[in-house]
Amino acid sequence: MTTTILITICILLLIAYIFDVSSSKTKIPSVILLLLIGWVVKQITNNFQIFVIDLSPILPILGTIGLILIVLEGSLEIELNKSKLPFVGKTTIISFVPILIFAFGLAAAFQYFENVSFKIALANAIPFAIISSSIAIPSAQNLPAKDREFITFESSLSDIFGVLFFNFITLNDEIGFALAGNFVVEIILMLLISFIATIGLAYLLSKIKHHVKYLPIILIIVLIYNISKMFHLPALIFILIFGIILGNIDEIKNLRFIKNFQLATLQREVHKFKELTIEIVFLVRALFFILFGYLINTSELLNSESIIWAISISIGIFFIRFIIFKIARIKINPLLYIAPRGLITILLFLSIPLNQQMRLVNNSLLIQVIIITAFIMMLGLMSVKPEVKEVEKVPN
């Protein structure tokens, strides 16, 4: 039985790899194919009456690890310098404002049709307001460099702002000025922790001589993230700051604390660390979406009661995005269409407290919105010619 399970997992991951490699040619988002793989495996196990243990508890674990590593991967790719400050400010606004507009608008609709409190409606609306960096970033790999940078920055910040907003709403019974003040204090505290932890981890990365060095760093990152979450701190801020600082060592090499490091060694280690992160992200993302596809029931996918809501939500997503892009003078094609919902949407949906859940917001609605937004992204990407990439030079 063990041999069969291992063979099955290896075959599924190799198929996922083929999908990932071929997505630039087919323009089909790998997430759709991964969900399909999982669903097919479920049909096979059902038809042949193969016993499989309940795998649903594994999904939140994979989702959390995937979220951490995907934001880390994206932040490592972000290049910051003085000339890019206007771009950073503009992208930050573009990633934050649509979350507020869409979440409040959808919450108002939920409140009206489902007769629930606005707070409960808002908790259920926020997951649909967030762009999934786990789908957006890989899908943008064949776009021009500026477009890739925009999608990486926008989707990573969307994840962070969305999680902060979601936790703020769901973890507090009453919203007021005192609570908002506490939230600001939490952000400042998280920023302080992030800078201290980043300096310490960068130092370890440049000094560890043992042949196993990158995995302990990743484990410490996951540990800091989860401990921060236990105290309801905005933990994704740490991931973003850590990745941006490591990815921009050249820009901050004149700072006092950086001068104490072996800069050439640190740059080499960061490059290797980035490569390892990319590999692990692929593994975790593939396992997550295959497992989610496995847990999908056909009746949920074809649920006619939720499809109208799913289509309306998808239209709202791209309508608001279109208006924001027009106001901000962002080019429409293909950036408008790269606003998929995915891992972060699922993860927040699973995190909604029992006393704040709604009948309407269920697996069917979630799956349908994910598939519709991924399909729209696919159509948008079909109009783009792949960019010829230069070979990245490895630091000496």
Backbone torsions as a table, in degrees:
resi	resn	phi	psi	omega
1	MET	NA	-41.8	179.3
2	THR	-60.6	-43.5	179.8
3	THR	-61.9	-41.9	179.7
4	THR	-62.8	-42.7	179.6
5	ILE	-62.8	-45.1	-179.4
6	LEU	-64.3	-42.2	178.6
7	ILE	-62.4	-43.3	-179.7
8	THR	-61.5	-46.7	-179.4
9	ILE	-62.2	-43.8	-179.7
10	CYS	-62.5	-43.6	179.7
11	ILE	-63.8	-44.3	-179.2
12	LEU	-62.5	-41.5	-179.4
13	LEU	-70.7	-34.6	176.6
14	LEU	-67.7	-38.4	175.1
15	ILE	-63.6	-41.5	177.5
16	ALA	-60.8	-38.6	178.6
17	TYR	-64.8	-42.5	178.2
18	ILE	-61.4	-41.7	177.2
19	PHE	-61.2	-42.5	-177.7
20	ASP	-65.0	-42.4	-179.2
21	VAL	-68.8	-39.1	-174.3
22	SER	-86.0	-6.9	-175.4
23	SER	-63.2	-29.3	179.2
24	SER	-67.8	-25.3	179.4
25	LYS	-90.3	-44.7	-176.1
26	THR	-80.1	-22.2	-176.1
27	LYS	66.8	9.4	178.5
28	ILE	-89.3	120.2	178.8
29	PRO	-56.7	131.3	-176.5
30	SER	-60.9	-25.3	-178.8
31	VAL	-60.9	-38.3	179.7
32	ILE	-64.4	-42.9	-178.8
33	LEU	-69.9	-36.0	178.3
34	LEU	-66.7	-42.0	176.5
35	LEU	-62.3	-38.3	179.7
36	LEU	-65.5	-41.4	177.7
37	ILE	-58.0	-50.4	-179.5
38	GLY	-59.0	-41.9	-179.7
39	TRP	-64.9	-41.3	178.9
40	VAL	-63.4	-42.4	178.1
41	VAL	-60.2	-39.8	178.6
42	LYS	-62.1	-42.3	179.8
43	GLN	-65.2	-37.3	179.4
44	ILE	-65.7	-46.3	-180.0
45	THR	-64.1	-34.5	178.4
46	ASN	-70.8	-45.6	-176.7
47	ASN	-66.9	-35.7	-179.9
48	PHE	-96.1	6.6	177.0
49	GLN	52.6	47.5	177.7
50	ILE	-87.9	126.2	-178.2
51	PHE	-76.3	128.0	176.3
52	VAL	-130.8	132.0	179.9
53	ILE	-64.7	163.7	178.8
54	ASP	-66.7	114.4	-176.5
55	LEU	-97.5	-3.4	-175.1
56	SER	-60.2	-33.6	178.3
57	PRO	-65.1	-19.3	-178.6
58	ILE	-75.8	-26.4	-173.5
59	LEU	-58.9	-49.0	179.2
60	PRO	-62.6	-33.1	179.8
61	ILE	-66.3	-49.6	177.4
62	LEU	-61.5	-38.4	-179.5
63	GLY	-64.2	-43.0	-179.9
64	THR	-65.3	-47.1	178.6
65	ILE	-62.3	-41.3	179.0
66	GLY	-62.8	-42.9	178.8
67	LEU	-59.4	-47.1	-179.5
68	ILE	-58.9	-50.1	-174.2
69	LEU	-72.2	-33.8	-179.9
70	ILE	-69.3	-42.9	176.0
71	VAL	-65.3	-37.7	176.9
72	LEU	-62.3	-46.6	179.2
73	GLU	-60.2	-44.7	-179.7
74	GLY	-65.7	-41.5	-179.0
75	SER	-68.9	-30.6	176.1
76	LEU	-65.8	-24.6	-178.7
77	GLU	-87.0	-12.1	-176.9
78	ILE	-78.2	126.1	177.6
79	GLU	-104.8	125.6	-178.3
80	LEU	-119.6	136.3	170.3
81	ASN	-156.5	176.5	-175.2
82	LYS	-59.4	-35.9	-178.1
83	SER	-68.4	-18.9	-176.8
84	LYS	-98.4	0.2	-179.0
85	LEU	-58.4	-42.8	176.4
86	PRO	-60.4	-39.7	178.8
87	PHE	-63.3	-43.1	-179.3
88	VAL	-62.6	-46.1	-179.9
89	GLY	-62.7	-43.7	-179.6
90	LYS	-64.6	-44.2	-179.0
91	THR	-67.3	-35.2	178.1
92	THR	-61.2	-45.3	178.8
93	ILE	-64.2	-43.2	-177.9
94	ILE	-64.8	-31.7	-179.6
95	SER	-80.0	-24.6	-173.6
96	PHE	-94.6	-45.5	-174.7
97	VAL	-60.2	-46.0	179.5
98	PRO	-60.9	-31.4	177.7
99	ILE	-61.2	-47.1	-179.5
100	LEU	-64.3	-49.1	-177.0
101	ILE	-61.5	-49.1	-176.5
102	PHE	-67.7	-44.7	-177.3
103	ALA	-61.8	-45.4	179.7
104	PHE	-68.0	-37.3	178.5
105	GLY	-66.5	-45.5	179.5
106	LEU	-68.4	-36.0	177.8
107	ALA	-62.4	-39.4	178.2
108	ALA	-62.8	-40.1	178.0
109	ALA	-66.2	-44.3	177.7
110	PHE	-59.4	-44.0	-178.4
111	GLN	-62.8	-40.5	-177.2
112	TYR	-69.4	-46.5	-173.3
113	PHE	-85.9	-26.7	-176.0
114	GLU	-104.3	-6.9	177.7
115	ASN	55.7	52.0	176.5
116	VAL	-120.4	169.3	178.0
117	SER	-67.8	155.5	-178.4
118	PHE	-64.2	-33.7	179.7
119	LYS	-63.0	-45.6	178.1
120	ILE	-64.9	-42.0	178.6
121	ALA	-61.3	-40.0	-179.5
122	LEU	-67.8	-40.4	178.6
123	ALA	-60.3	-35.1	179.8
124	ASN	-82.4	-21.6	-178.2
125	ALA	-84.1	-33.4	-173.6
126	ILE	-56.7	-43.5	180.0
127	PRO	-55.5	-31.0	-179.6
128	PHE	-80.5	-10.1	-176.1
129	ALA	-90.3	-5.6	-169.9
130	ILE	-105.6	130.3	174.2
131	ILE	-71.5	137.0	179.7
132	SER	-87.9	108.7	178.5
133	SER	-66.3	-25.0	-179.8
134	SER	-65.1	-23.3	177.1
135	ILE	-104.2	-40.6	-175.0
136	ALA	-65.5	-46.3	-175.9
137	ILE	-63.4	-50.4	177.8
138	PRO	-62.8	-34.5	-177.9
139	SER	-70.0	-21.2	-177.3
140	ALA	-93.3	5.3	-173.8
141	GLN	-63.5	-25.2	-178.2
142	ASN	-100.4	10.0	176.3
143	LEU	-85.4	164.3	173.7
144	PRO	-56.4	155.8	-172.7
145	ALA	-55.0	-42.9	-178.4
146	LYS	-65.1	-38.8	179.2
147	ASP	-68.8	-40.3	177.3
148	ARG	-60.6	-43.0	-179.2
149	GLU	-63.9	-41.4	179.3
150	PHE	-62.3	-48.0	-178.3
151	ILE	-64.3	-41.8	179.3
152	THR	-61.1	-48.5	-177.9
153	PHE	-68.4	-46.6	-177.3
154	GLU	-62.7	-49.1	-175.7
155	SER	-69.6	-36.0	177.5
156	SER	-65.2	-44.7	178.4
157	LEU	-67.8	-33.7	177.3
158	SER	-61.9	-42.5	175.9
159	ASP	-59.0	-47.8	-176.0
160	ILE	-65.8	-51.2	180.0
161	PHE	-61.4	-40.2	-178.5
162	GLY	-64.3	-44.2	179.1
163	VAL	-65.8	-41.9	177.4
164	LEU	-59.9	-46.6	-179.1
165	PHE	-63.7	-44.6	-179.3
166	PHE	-61.8	-48.0	179.9
167	ASN	-63.6	-38.2	179.6
168	PHE	-60.8	-39.6	-177.7
169	ILE	-79.4	-45.4	-172.1
170	THR	-80.3	-28.1	-174.3
171	LEU	-90.8	-2.9	-178.2
172	ASN	-124.4	131.9	-177.9
173	ASP	-74.6	-37.0	-178.9
174	GLU	-129.0	138.0	-179.4
175	ILE	-103.6	127.4	-179.7
176	GLY	-157.1	-177.6	-178.3
177	PHE	-65.7	-37.4	179.7
178	ALA	-63.2	-41.2	179.4
179	LEU	-67.6	-39.2	177.7
180	ALA	-63.0	-37.6	176.6
181	GLY	-64.3	-41.8	176.9
182	ASN	-62.9	-36.2	179.5
183	PHE	-64.9	-41.7	177.5
184	VAL	-63.0	-41.4	177.7
185	VAL	-61.6	-40.7	178.8
186	GLU	-62.3	-39.9	178.9
187	ILE	-65.0	-44.9	179.4
188	ILE	-61.7	-43.3	178.4
189	LEU	-62.4	-40.6	179.8
190	MET	-67.4	-36.1	176.7
191	LEU	-62.6	-43.1	178.9
192	LEU	-62.8	-47.5	178.0
193	ILE	-60.1	-39.8	-177.6
194	SER	-62.8	-45.4	-179.0
195	PHE	-66.8	-41.9	179.8
196	ILE	-65.0	-47.3	-179.5
197	ALA	-64.3	-38.2	-179.9
198	THR	-64.6	-44.3	178.1
199	ILE	-61.2	-44.2	-179.9
200	GLY	-63.9	-43.9	-179.2
201	LEU	-69.2	-38.0	176.6
202	ALA	-63.2	-39.7	177.6
203	TYR	-62.1	-45.5	178.3
204	LEU	-61.2	-40.9	-178.2
205	LEU	-62.7	-34.2	-178.7
206	SER	-85.8	-16.4	-173.4
207	LYS	-108.3	-27.1	-176.5
208	ILE	-64.3	127.6	-179.9
209	LYS	-103.5	-11.0	-178.9
210	HIS	-65.5	150.2	-176.9
211	HIS	-69.0	-17.7	173.0
212	VAL	-105.8	108.2	-176.1
213	LYS	-134.4	-29.6	-174.1
214	TYR	-82.3	-39.0	179.7
215	LEU	-61.3	-43.8	175.4
216	PRO	-58.8	-36.5	177.7
217	ILE	-62.7	-45.6	179.1
218	ILE	-63.0	-40.7	179.1
219	LEU	-63.9	-39.6	177.7
220	ILE	-65.3	-39.4	178.0
221	ILE	-61.3	-47.3	178.4
222	VAL	-62.4	-39.3	179.9
223	LEU	-63.9	-48.1	179.4
224	ILE	-61.2	-41.4	179.8
225	TYR	-59.4	-48.9	-174.8
226	ASN	-73.5	-34.1	175.4
227	ILE	-65.3	-41.1	177.4
228	SER	-61.3	-40.1	178.9
229	LYS	-64.4	-34.8	178.8
230	MET	-59.6	-32.0	179.6
231	PHE	-98.2	15.4	176.6
232	HIS	59.2	34.0	176.0
233	LEU	-91.2	150.3	179.6
234	PRO	-71.5	81.9	-168.1
235	ALA	-67.7	-27.0	-178.5
236	LEU	-65.8	-20.7	176.1
237	ILE	-60.2	-40.1	178.3
238	PHE	-61.1	-44.7	-179.2
239	ILE	-60.9	-44.9	-178.6
240	LEU	-63.8	-46.4	-178.3
241	ILE	-65.5	-43.8	179.2
242	PHE	-58.6	-47.6	-178.6
243	GLY	-66.1	-41.9	-178.4
244	ILE	-65.8	-42.7	-179.7
245	ILE	-65.2	-46.0	179.7
246	LEU	-64.7	-37.5	-179.0
247	GLY	-75.7	-8.3	-178.0
248	ASN	-129.4	38.9	179.2
249	ILE	-57.3	-39.3	-179.8
250	ASP	-59.6	-33.7	-176.5
251	GLU	-78.2	-20.8	-176.2
252	ILE	-119.7	18.5	-174.9
253	LYS	-67.1	-16.8	179.9
254	ASN	-86.7	-6.2	177.3
255	LEU	-69.0	149.9	-172.7
256	ARG	-58.2	-47.0	-175.1
257	PHE	-70.3	-25.7	178.0
258	ILE	-74.1	-32.7	-179.9
259	LYS	-61.7	-24.6	-179.9
260	ASN	-78.2	-8.4	-179.9
261	PHE	-92.6	161.0	171.1
262	GLN	-83.8	94.8	-167.9
263	LEU	-60.8	-45.5	-178.7
264	ALA	-62.1	-41.5	178.2
265	THR	-65.1	-43.2	-178.8
266	LEU	-62.7	-40.4	179.5
267	GLN	-62.8	-41.6	177.5
268	ARG	-63.2	-43.4	-178.4
269	GLU	-67.3	-37.3	178.2
270	VAL	-62.9	-41.7	178.9
271	HIS	-60.7	-45.6	179.0
272	LYS	-67.2	-39.0	178.8
273	PHE	-62.3	-40.2	178.8
274	LYS	-63.3	-42.5	179.6
275	GLU	-62.7	-43.1	179.0
276	LEU	-64.1	-41.0	179.5
277	THR	-60.4	-42.8	179.1
278	ILE	-60.1	-42.1	-179.6
279	GLU	-63.5	-46.7	-177.2
280	ILE	-68.1	-37.5	178.4
281	VAL	-59.5	-44.3	178.1
282	PHE	-58.3	-45.6	-178.3
283	LEU	-61.3	-50.4	-176.6
284	VAL	-67.1	-42.9	-179.6
285	ARG	-62.9	-43.4	179.9
286	ALA	-62.7	-46.1	179.5
287	LEU	-62.2	-40.0	-178.2
288	PHE	-62.4	-50.9	-175.0
289	PHE	-74.2	-31.3	174.1
290	ILE	-64.4	-44.0	179.4
291	LEU	-65.1	-41.8	178.7
292	PHE	-63.4	-40.0	176.6
293	GLY	-63.0	-36.6	178.5
294	TYR	-65.1	-35.3	-177.2
295	LEU	-81.6	-5.5	179.0
296	ILE	-75.5	133.3	171.4
297	ASN	-95.9	140.8	-178.1
298	THR	-57.8	-36.7	-179.7
299	SER	-63.4	-32.3	178.3
300	GLU	-70.7	-39.2	-178.7
301	LEU	-66.1	-36.5	-175.7
302	LEU	-101.3	18.2	-177.7
303	ASN	-65.7	112.3	-177.0
304	SER	-74.3	-21.2	-178.2
305	GLU	-70.8	-32.3	-175.9
306	SER	-97.2	-11.6	-173.3
307	ILE	-65.6	-35.2	178.5
308	ILE	-64.4	-42.8	176.9
309	TRP	-63.5	-41.6	-178.7
310	ALA	-62.7	-43.4	178.9
311	ILE	-66.5	-42.5	179.8
312	SER	-63.3	-42.7	178.5
313	ILE	-62.5	-42.8	-179.8
314	SER	-64.8	-42.0	176.8
315	ILE	-61.5	-43.7	178.9
316	GLY	-60.7	-39.9	179.5
317	ILE	-57.8	-51.2	-174.0
318	PHE	-80.3	-25.5	175.9
319	PHE	-67.1	-49.1	178.6
320	ILE	-62.4	-40.6	178.9
321	ARG	-62.4	-40.2	179.1
322	PHE	-62.7	-45.9	-179.7
323	ILE	-62.2	-46.1	179.7
324	ILE	-61.6	-42.5	179.8
325	PHE	-64.2	-38.7	179.1
326	LYS	-66.0	-43.8	179.6
327	ILE	-64.6	-41.5	-177.5
328	ALA	-84.0	-3.8	-179.9
329	ARG	59.4	46.5	174.3
330	ILE	-95.6	139.6	-179.4
331	LYS	-64.4	141.6	-172.6
332	ILE	-77.0	-50.0	-173.4
333	ASN	-98.5	124.7	3.5
334	PRO	-103.2	5.9	-170.8
335	LEU	-60.3	-32.6	-179.6
336	LEU	-56.5	-37.8	-170.9
337	TYR	-84.6	-11.0	-177.6
338	ILE	-92.3	77.6	178.5
339	ALA	-142.4	52.8	-175.6
340	PRO	-73.7	154.6	169.9
341	ARG	-104.6	145.9	-174.6
342	GLY	-168.1	-118.6	-171.6
343	LEU	-56.9	-49.3	-176.4
344	ILE	-67.1	-34.1	176.7
345	THR	-63.7	-45.2	178.7
346	ILE	-64.0	-44.5	-176.4
347	LEU	-62.8	-43.6	179.1
348	LEU	-70.9	-35.9	176.1
349	PHE	-59.0	-42.9	178.9
350	LEU	-70.1	-17.9	-177.1
351	SER	-93.7	-4.3	179.7
352	ILE	-64.6	123.4	179.5
353	PRO	-57.2	149.2	-177.2
354	LEU	-56.1	-38.9	-178.1
355	ASN	-77.1	-1.0	179.0
356	GLN	-118.6	8.0	-179.1
357	GLN	-80.0	151.9	179.7
358	MET	-119.0	148.6	178.9
359	ARG	-63.3	-39.0	-176.3
360	LEU	-67.4	-39.2	-177.3
361	VAL	-84.7	94.5	-175.9
362	ASN	-132.4	-174.5	-178.8
363	ASN	-58.7	-38.9	-178.3
364	SER	-60.6	-51.0	-179.6
365	LEU	-61.1	-42.6	-179.3
366	LEU	-60.2	-51.6	-177.3
367	ILE	-62.2	-43.8	-176.9
368	GLN	-65.3	-41.3	178.2
369	VAL	-64.7	-42.1	179.1
370	ILE	-60.5	-45.7	-178.2
371	ILE	-68.9	-42.4	-179.3
372	ILE	-63.4	-47.6	-178.7
373	THR	-66.7	-34.7	176.9
374	ALA	-68.0	-37.9	179.2
375	PHE	-66.5	-41.5	177.6
376	ILE	-63.9	-40.5	176.7
377	MET	-61.3	-40.8	178.8
378	MET	-60.0	-45.3	179.5
379	LEU	-62.6	-39.5	179.1
380	GLY	-66.1	-39.7	-178.5
381	LEU	-71.8	-22.6	-179.2
382	MET	-64.4	-20.3	-178.7
383	SER	-89.6	2.0	-175.6
384	VAL	-108.9	133.0	174.8
385	LYS	-83.7	135.9	-179.6
386	PRO	-63.2	142.0	-180.0
387	GLU	-85.5	139.1	175.4
388	VAL	-78.8	116.6	-174.9
389	LYS	-89.4	145.2	173.0
390	GLU	-81.5	149.2	178.2
391	VAL	-70.4	127.4	-177.4
392	GLU	-74.2	133.5	179.9
393	LYS	-86.2	134.2	178.3
394	VAL	-84.3	129.1	178.2
395	PRO	-56.9	139.4	177.8
396	ASN	-77.0	NA	NA
